[in-house]
Amino acid sequence: GTQMPEDNACYCGIHMGWAFFAASDLNTYSEAMDVVGHEYTHGIMRNSMMVIKNIGHTGAISESMADIMGNLMEQILGLTDEEWICGECSGDVLRSMKDPEKYNNPISVGGRYYVDPENLDEDQGGVHTNAGLLNQMAYKLNEAGMTMEEQRSLWLTAIETMTPLSDFPEVLES
């Protein structure tokens, strides 16, 4: 049978020294710098950590780190995003880092919209949904006056100290 395209974007890995990224014909994610930066960050994480357990809290941390770095890339390039929205230039908003609950993402573990990480049937244990937990923290650090360079350094250091099984308490300690 014919396979239907999936409405997504992804980092596909490295082949013969080339990094490959993809976006489905069902979307225009390739037109959004924050989404391109998000997928690029997945490539960095995959190659620095070697293996990422992309389920539950570990997957949510990975998605959030990718959201954060994608948003910082967008802003460092001079694109304005005062609301810290993910994917807005594609015409398909994915998440809000300023107000995660606006797009059904939680702001606290166990809070409204939180997905139990053991519920693998729902977004692989909330990997995209629970990204709001760290996303709002990044937005608040920005609002508190942290420079783009300080933010980039903080989150890149957090990425570099993560392990394939990192959980929220470990990220908060780094």
C-alpha positions in Angstrom: 0.0 0.0 0.0 0.8 3.7 -0.3 2.2 5.3 2.8 0.7 8.6 3.8 3.2 11.4 4.7 3.5 12.3 8.3 2.9 16.0 9.3 6.3 16.5 10.9 9.9 17.6 10.5 13.0 15.6 11.6 16.7 15.3 11.9 17.5 12.2 9.8 21.2 11.7 10.7 24.5 12.0 8.9 25.4 10.2 5.7 28.8 10.5 4.1 29.5 13.7 6.2 26.2 15.4 5.3 23.6 16.1 7.9 20.1 15.5 6.7 16.9 17.2 7.8 13.4 16.7 6.4 9.9 18.2 6.5 6.8 16.6 5.2 4.8 17.9 2.1 2.0 18.4 4.6 3.6 21.4 6.2 5.9 24.4 5.7 8.1 23.8 8.7 11.2 24.4 6.6 10.2 28.0 6.4 10.4 28.5 10.1 13.9 29.2 11.4 13.0 28.1 14.9 11.8 24.7 13.6 15.0 24.3 11.5 17.0 25.2 14.6 14.9 22.8 16.6 15.8 19.9 14.3 19.5 21.0 14.1 19.6 20.8 17.9 18.2 17.3 17.8 21.2 16.5 15.6 23.6 18.0 18.1 22.0 16.1 20.9 21.9 12.8 19.0 25.6 13.1 18.2 26.7 14.4 21.6 24.7 11.9 23.6 24.8 9.0 21.1 21.5 7.6 22.2 18.4 9.5 23.3 15.6 7.7 25.0 12.9 9.7 23.2 10.1 8.8 25.5 8.7 10.2 28.8 10.6 12.9 30.6 13.8 12.3 28.7 12.1 12.9 25.4 10.3 16.0 26.8 13.7 17.4 27.8 15.0 16.7 24.4 12.1 18.4 22.7 12.3 21.4 25.1 16.0 21.8 24.5 15.4 21.8 20.8 12.6 24.3 21.2 14.8 26.6 23.3 17.8 26.5 21.0 15.6 26.9 17.9 14.0 30.0 19.4 17.4 31.4 20.4 18.8 30.8 16.9 15.8 32.6 15.5 16.3 35.6 17.8 20.1 35.7 17.4 19.6 36.0 13.6 17.4 39.0 14.3 14.0 37.6 13.8 11.6 39.0 16.3 9.5 36.6 18.5 8.4 38.4 21.6 5.8 35.7 22.4 8.4 32.9 22.0 6.1 30.9 19.7 7.5 27.7 18.0 6.7 27.4 14.3 4.9 30.7 13.8 6.7 31.4 10.5 5.4 28.1 9.1 1.8 29.2 9.6 1.3 26.3 12.1 2.0 27.2 15.7 3.4 24.2 17.6 4.0 25.5 21.1 4.2 28.7 23.1 7.2 29.1 25.4 5.7 32.2 27.0 2.3 30.6 27.7 2.6 26.8 27.3 -1.1 26.3 28.4 -2.3 28.3 25.4 -1.4 25.3 23.2 -2.2 22.6 25.7 1.3 22.2 27.2 1.8 22.0 31.0 3.7 24.5 33.2 4.2 22.0 36.1 4.7 18.3 36.6 1.2 16.9 37.3 -0.5 20.1 36.3 -3.1 20.9 33.7 -2.2 19.2 30.3 0.6 17.1 31.9 1.0 13.7 30.3 2.1 10.8 32.5 5.5 9.7 31.2 4.4 6.1 31.6 1.5 6.6 29.2 3.4 5.8 26.0 0.2 5.7 23.9 -0.1 9.5 24.4 2.7 11.3 22.6 5.3 8.7 23.7 4.8 9.7 27.3 4.3 13.4 26.6 7.5 14.2 24.7 6.1 17.1 22.8 3.4 18.0 25.3 5.6 18.1 28.4 8.2 20.2 26.6 6.3 23.2 28.1 7.9 22.4 31.5 11.3 23.8 30.5 10.1 26.0 27.7 8.5 28.5 30.1 11.6 28.5 32.3 13.7 29.6 29.2 11.2 32.4 28.5 11.3 33.6 32.1 15.1 33.7 32.1 14.9 35.8 29.0 12.4 38.2 30.6 14.6 38.4 33.7 17.3 40.0 31.5 19.6 37.1 30.6 21.4 37.9 27.3 21.0 35.7 24.2 24.7 34.7 24.6 24.2 33.8 28.3 21.1 31.8 27.4 22.8 30.0 24.5 25.7 29.1 26.8 23.4 27.9 29.6 21.3 25.6 27.5 24.2 24.3 25.4 26.0 23.4 28.6 22.9 21.7 29.9 22.7 19.7 26.6 26.4 18.7 26.9 25.9 17.4 30.5 22.8 15.3 29.7 22.9 11.6 29.5 20.6 9.3 27.4 18.4 8.9 30.5 18.4 12.4 31.9 15.3 13.5 33.9 14.0 16.9 35.1 15.8 17.0 38.4 19.1 16.3 36.7 18.5 19.1 34.2 17.7 21.5 37.0 21.0 20.6 38.7 23.1 21.4 35.6 
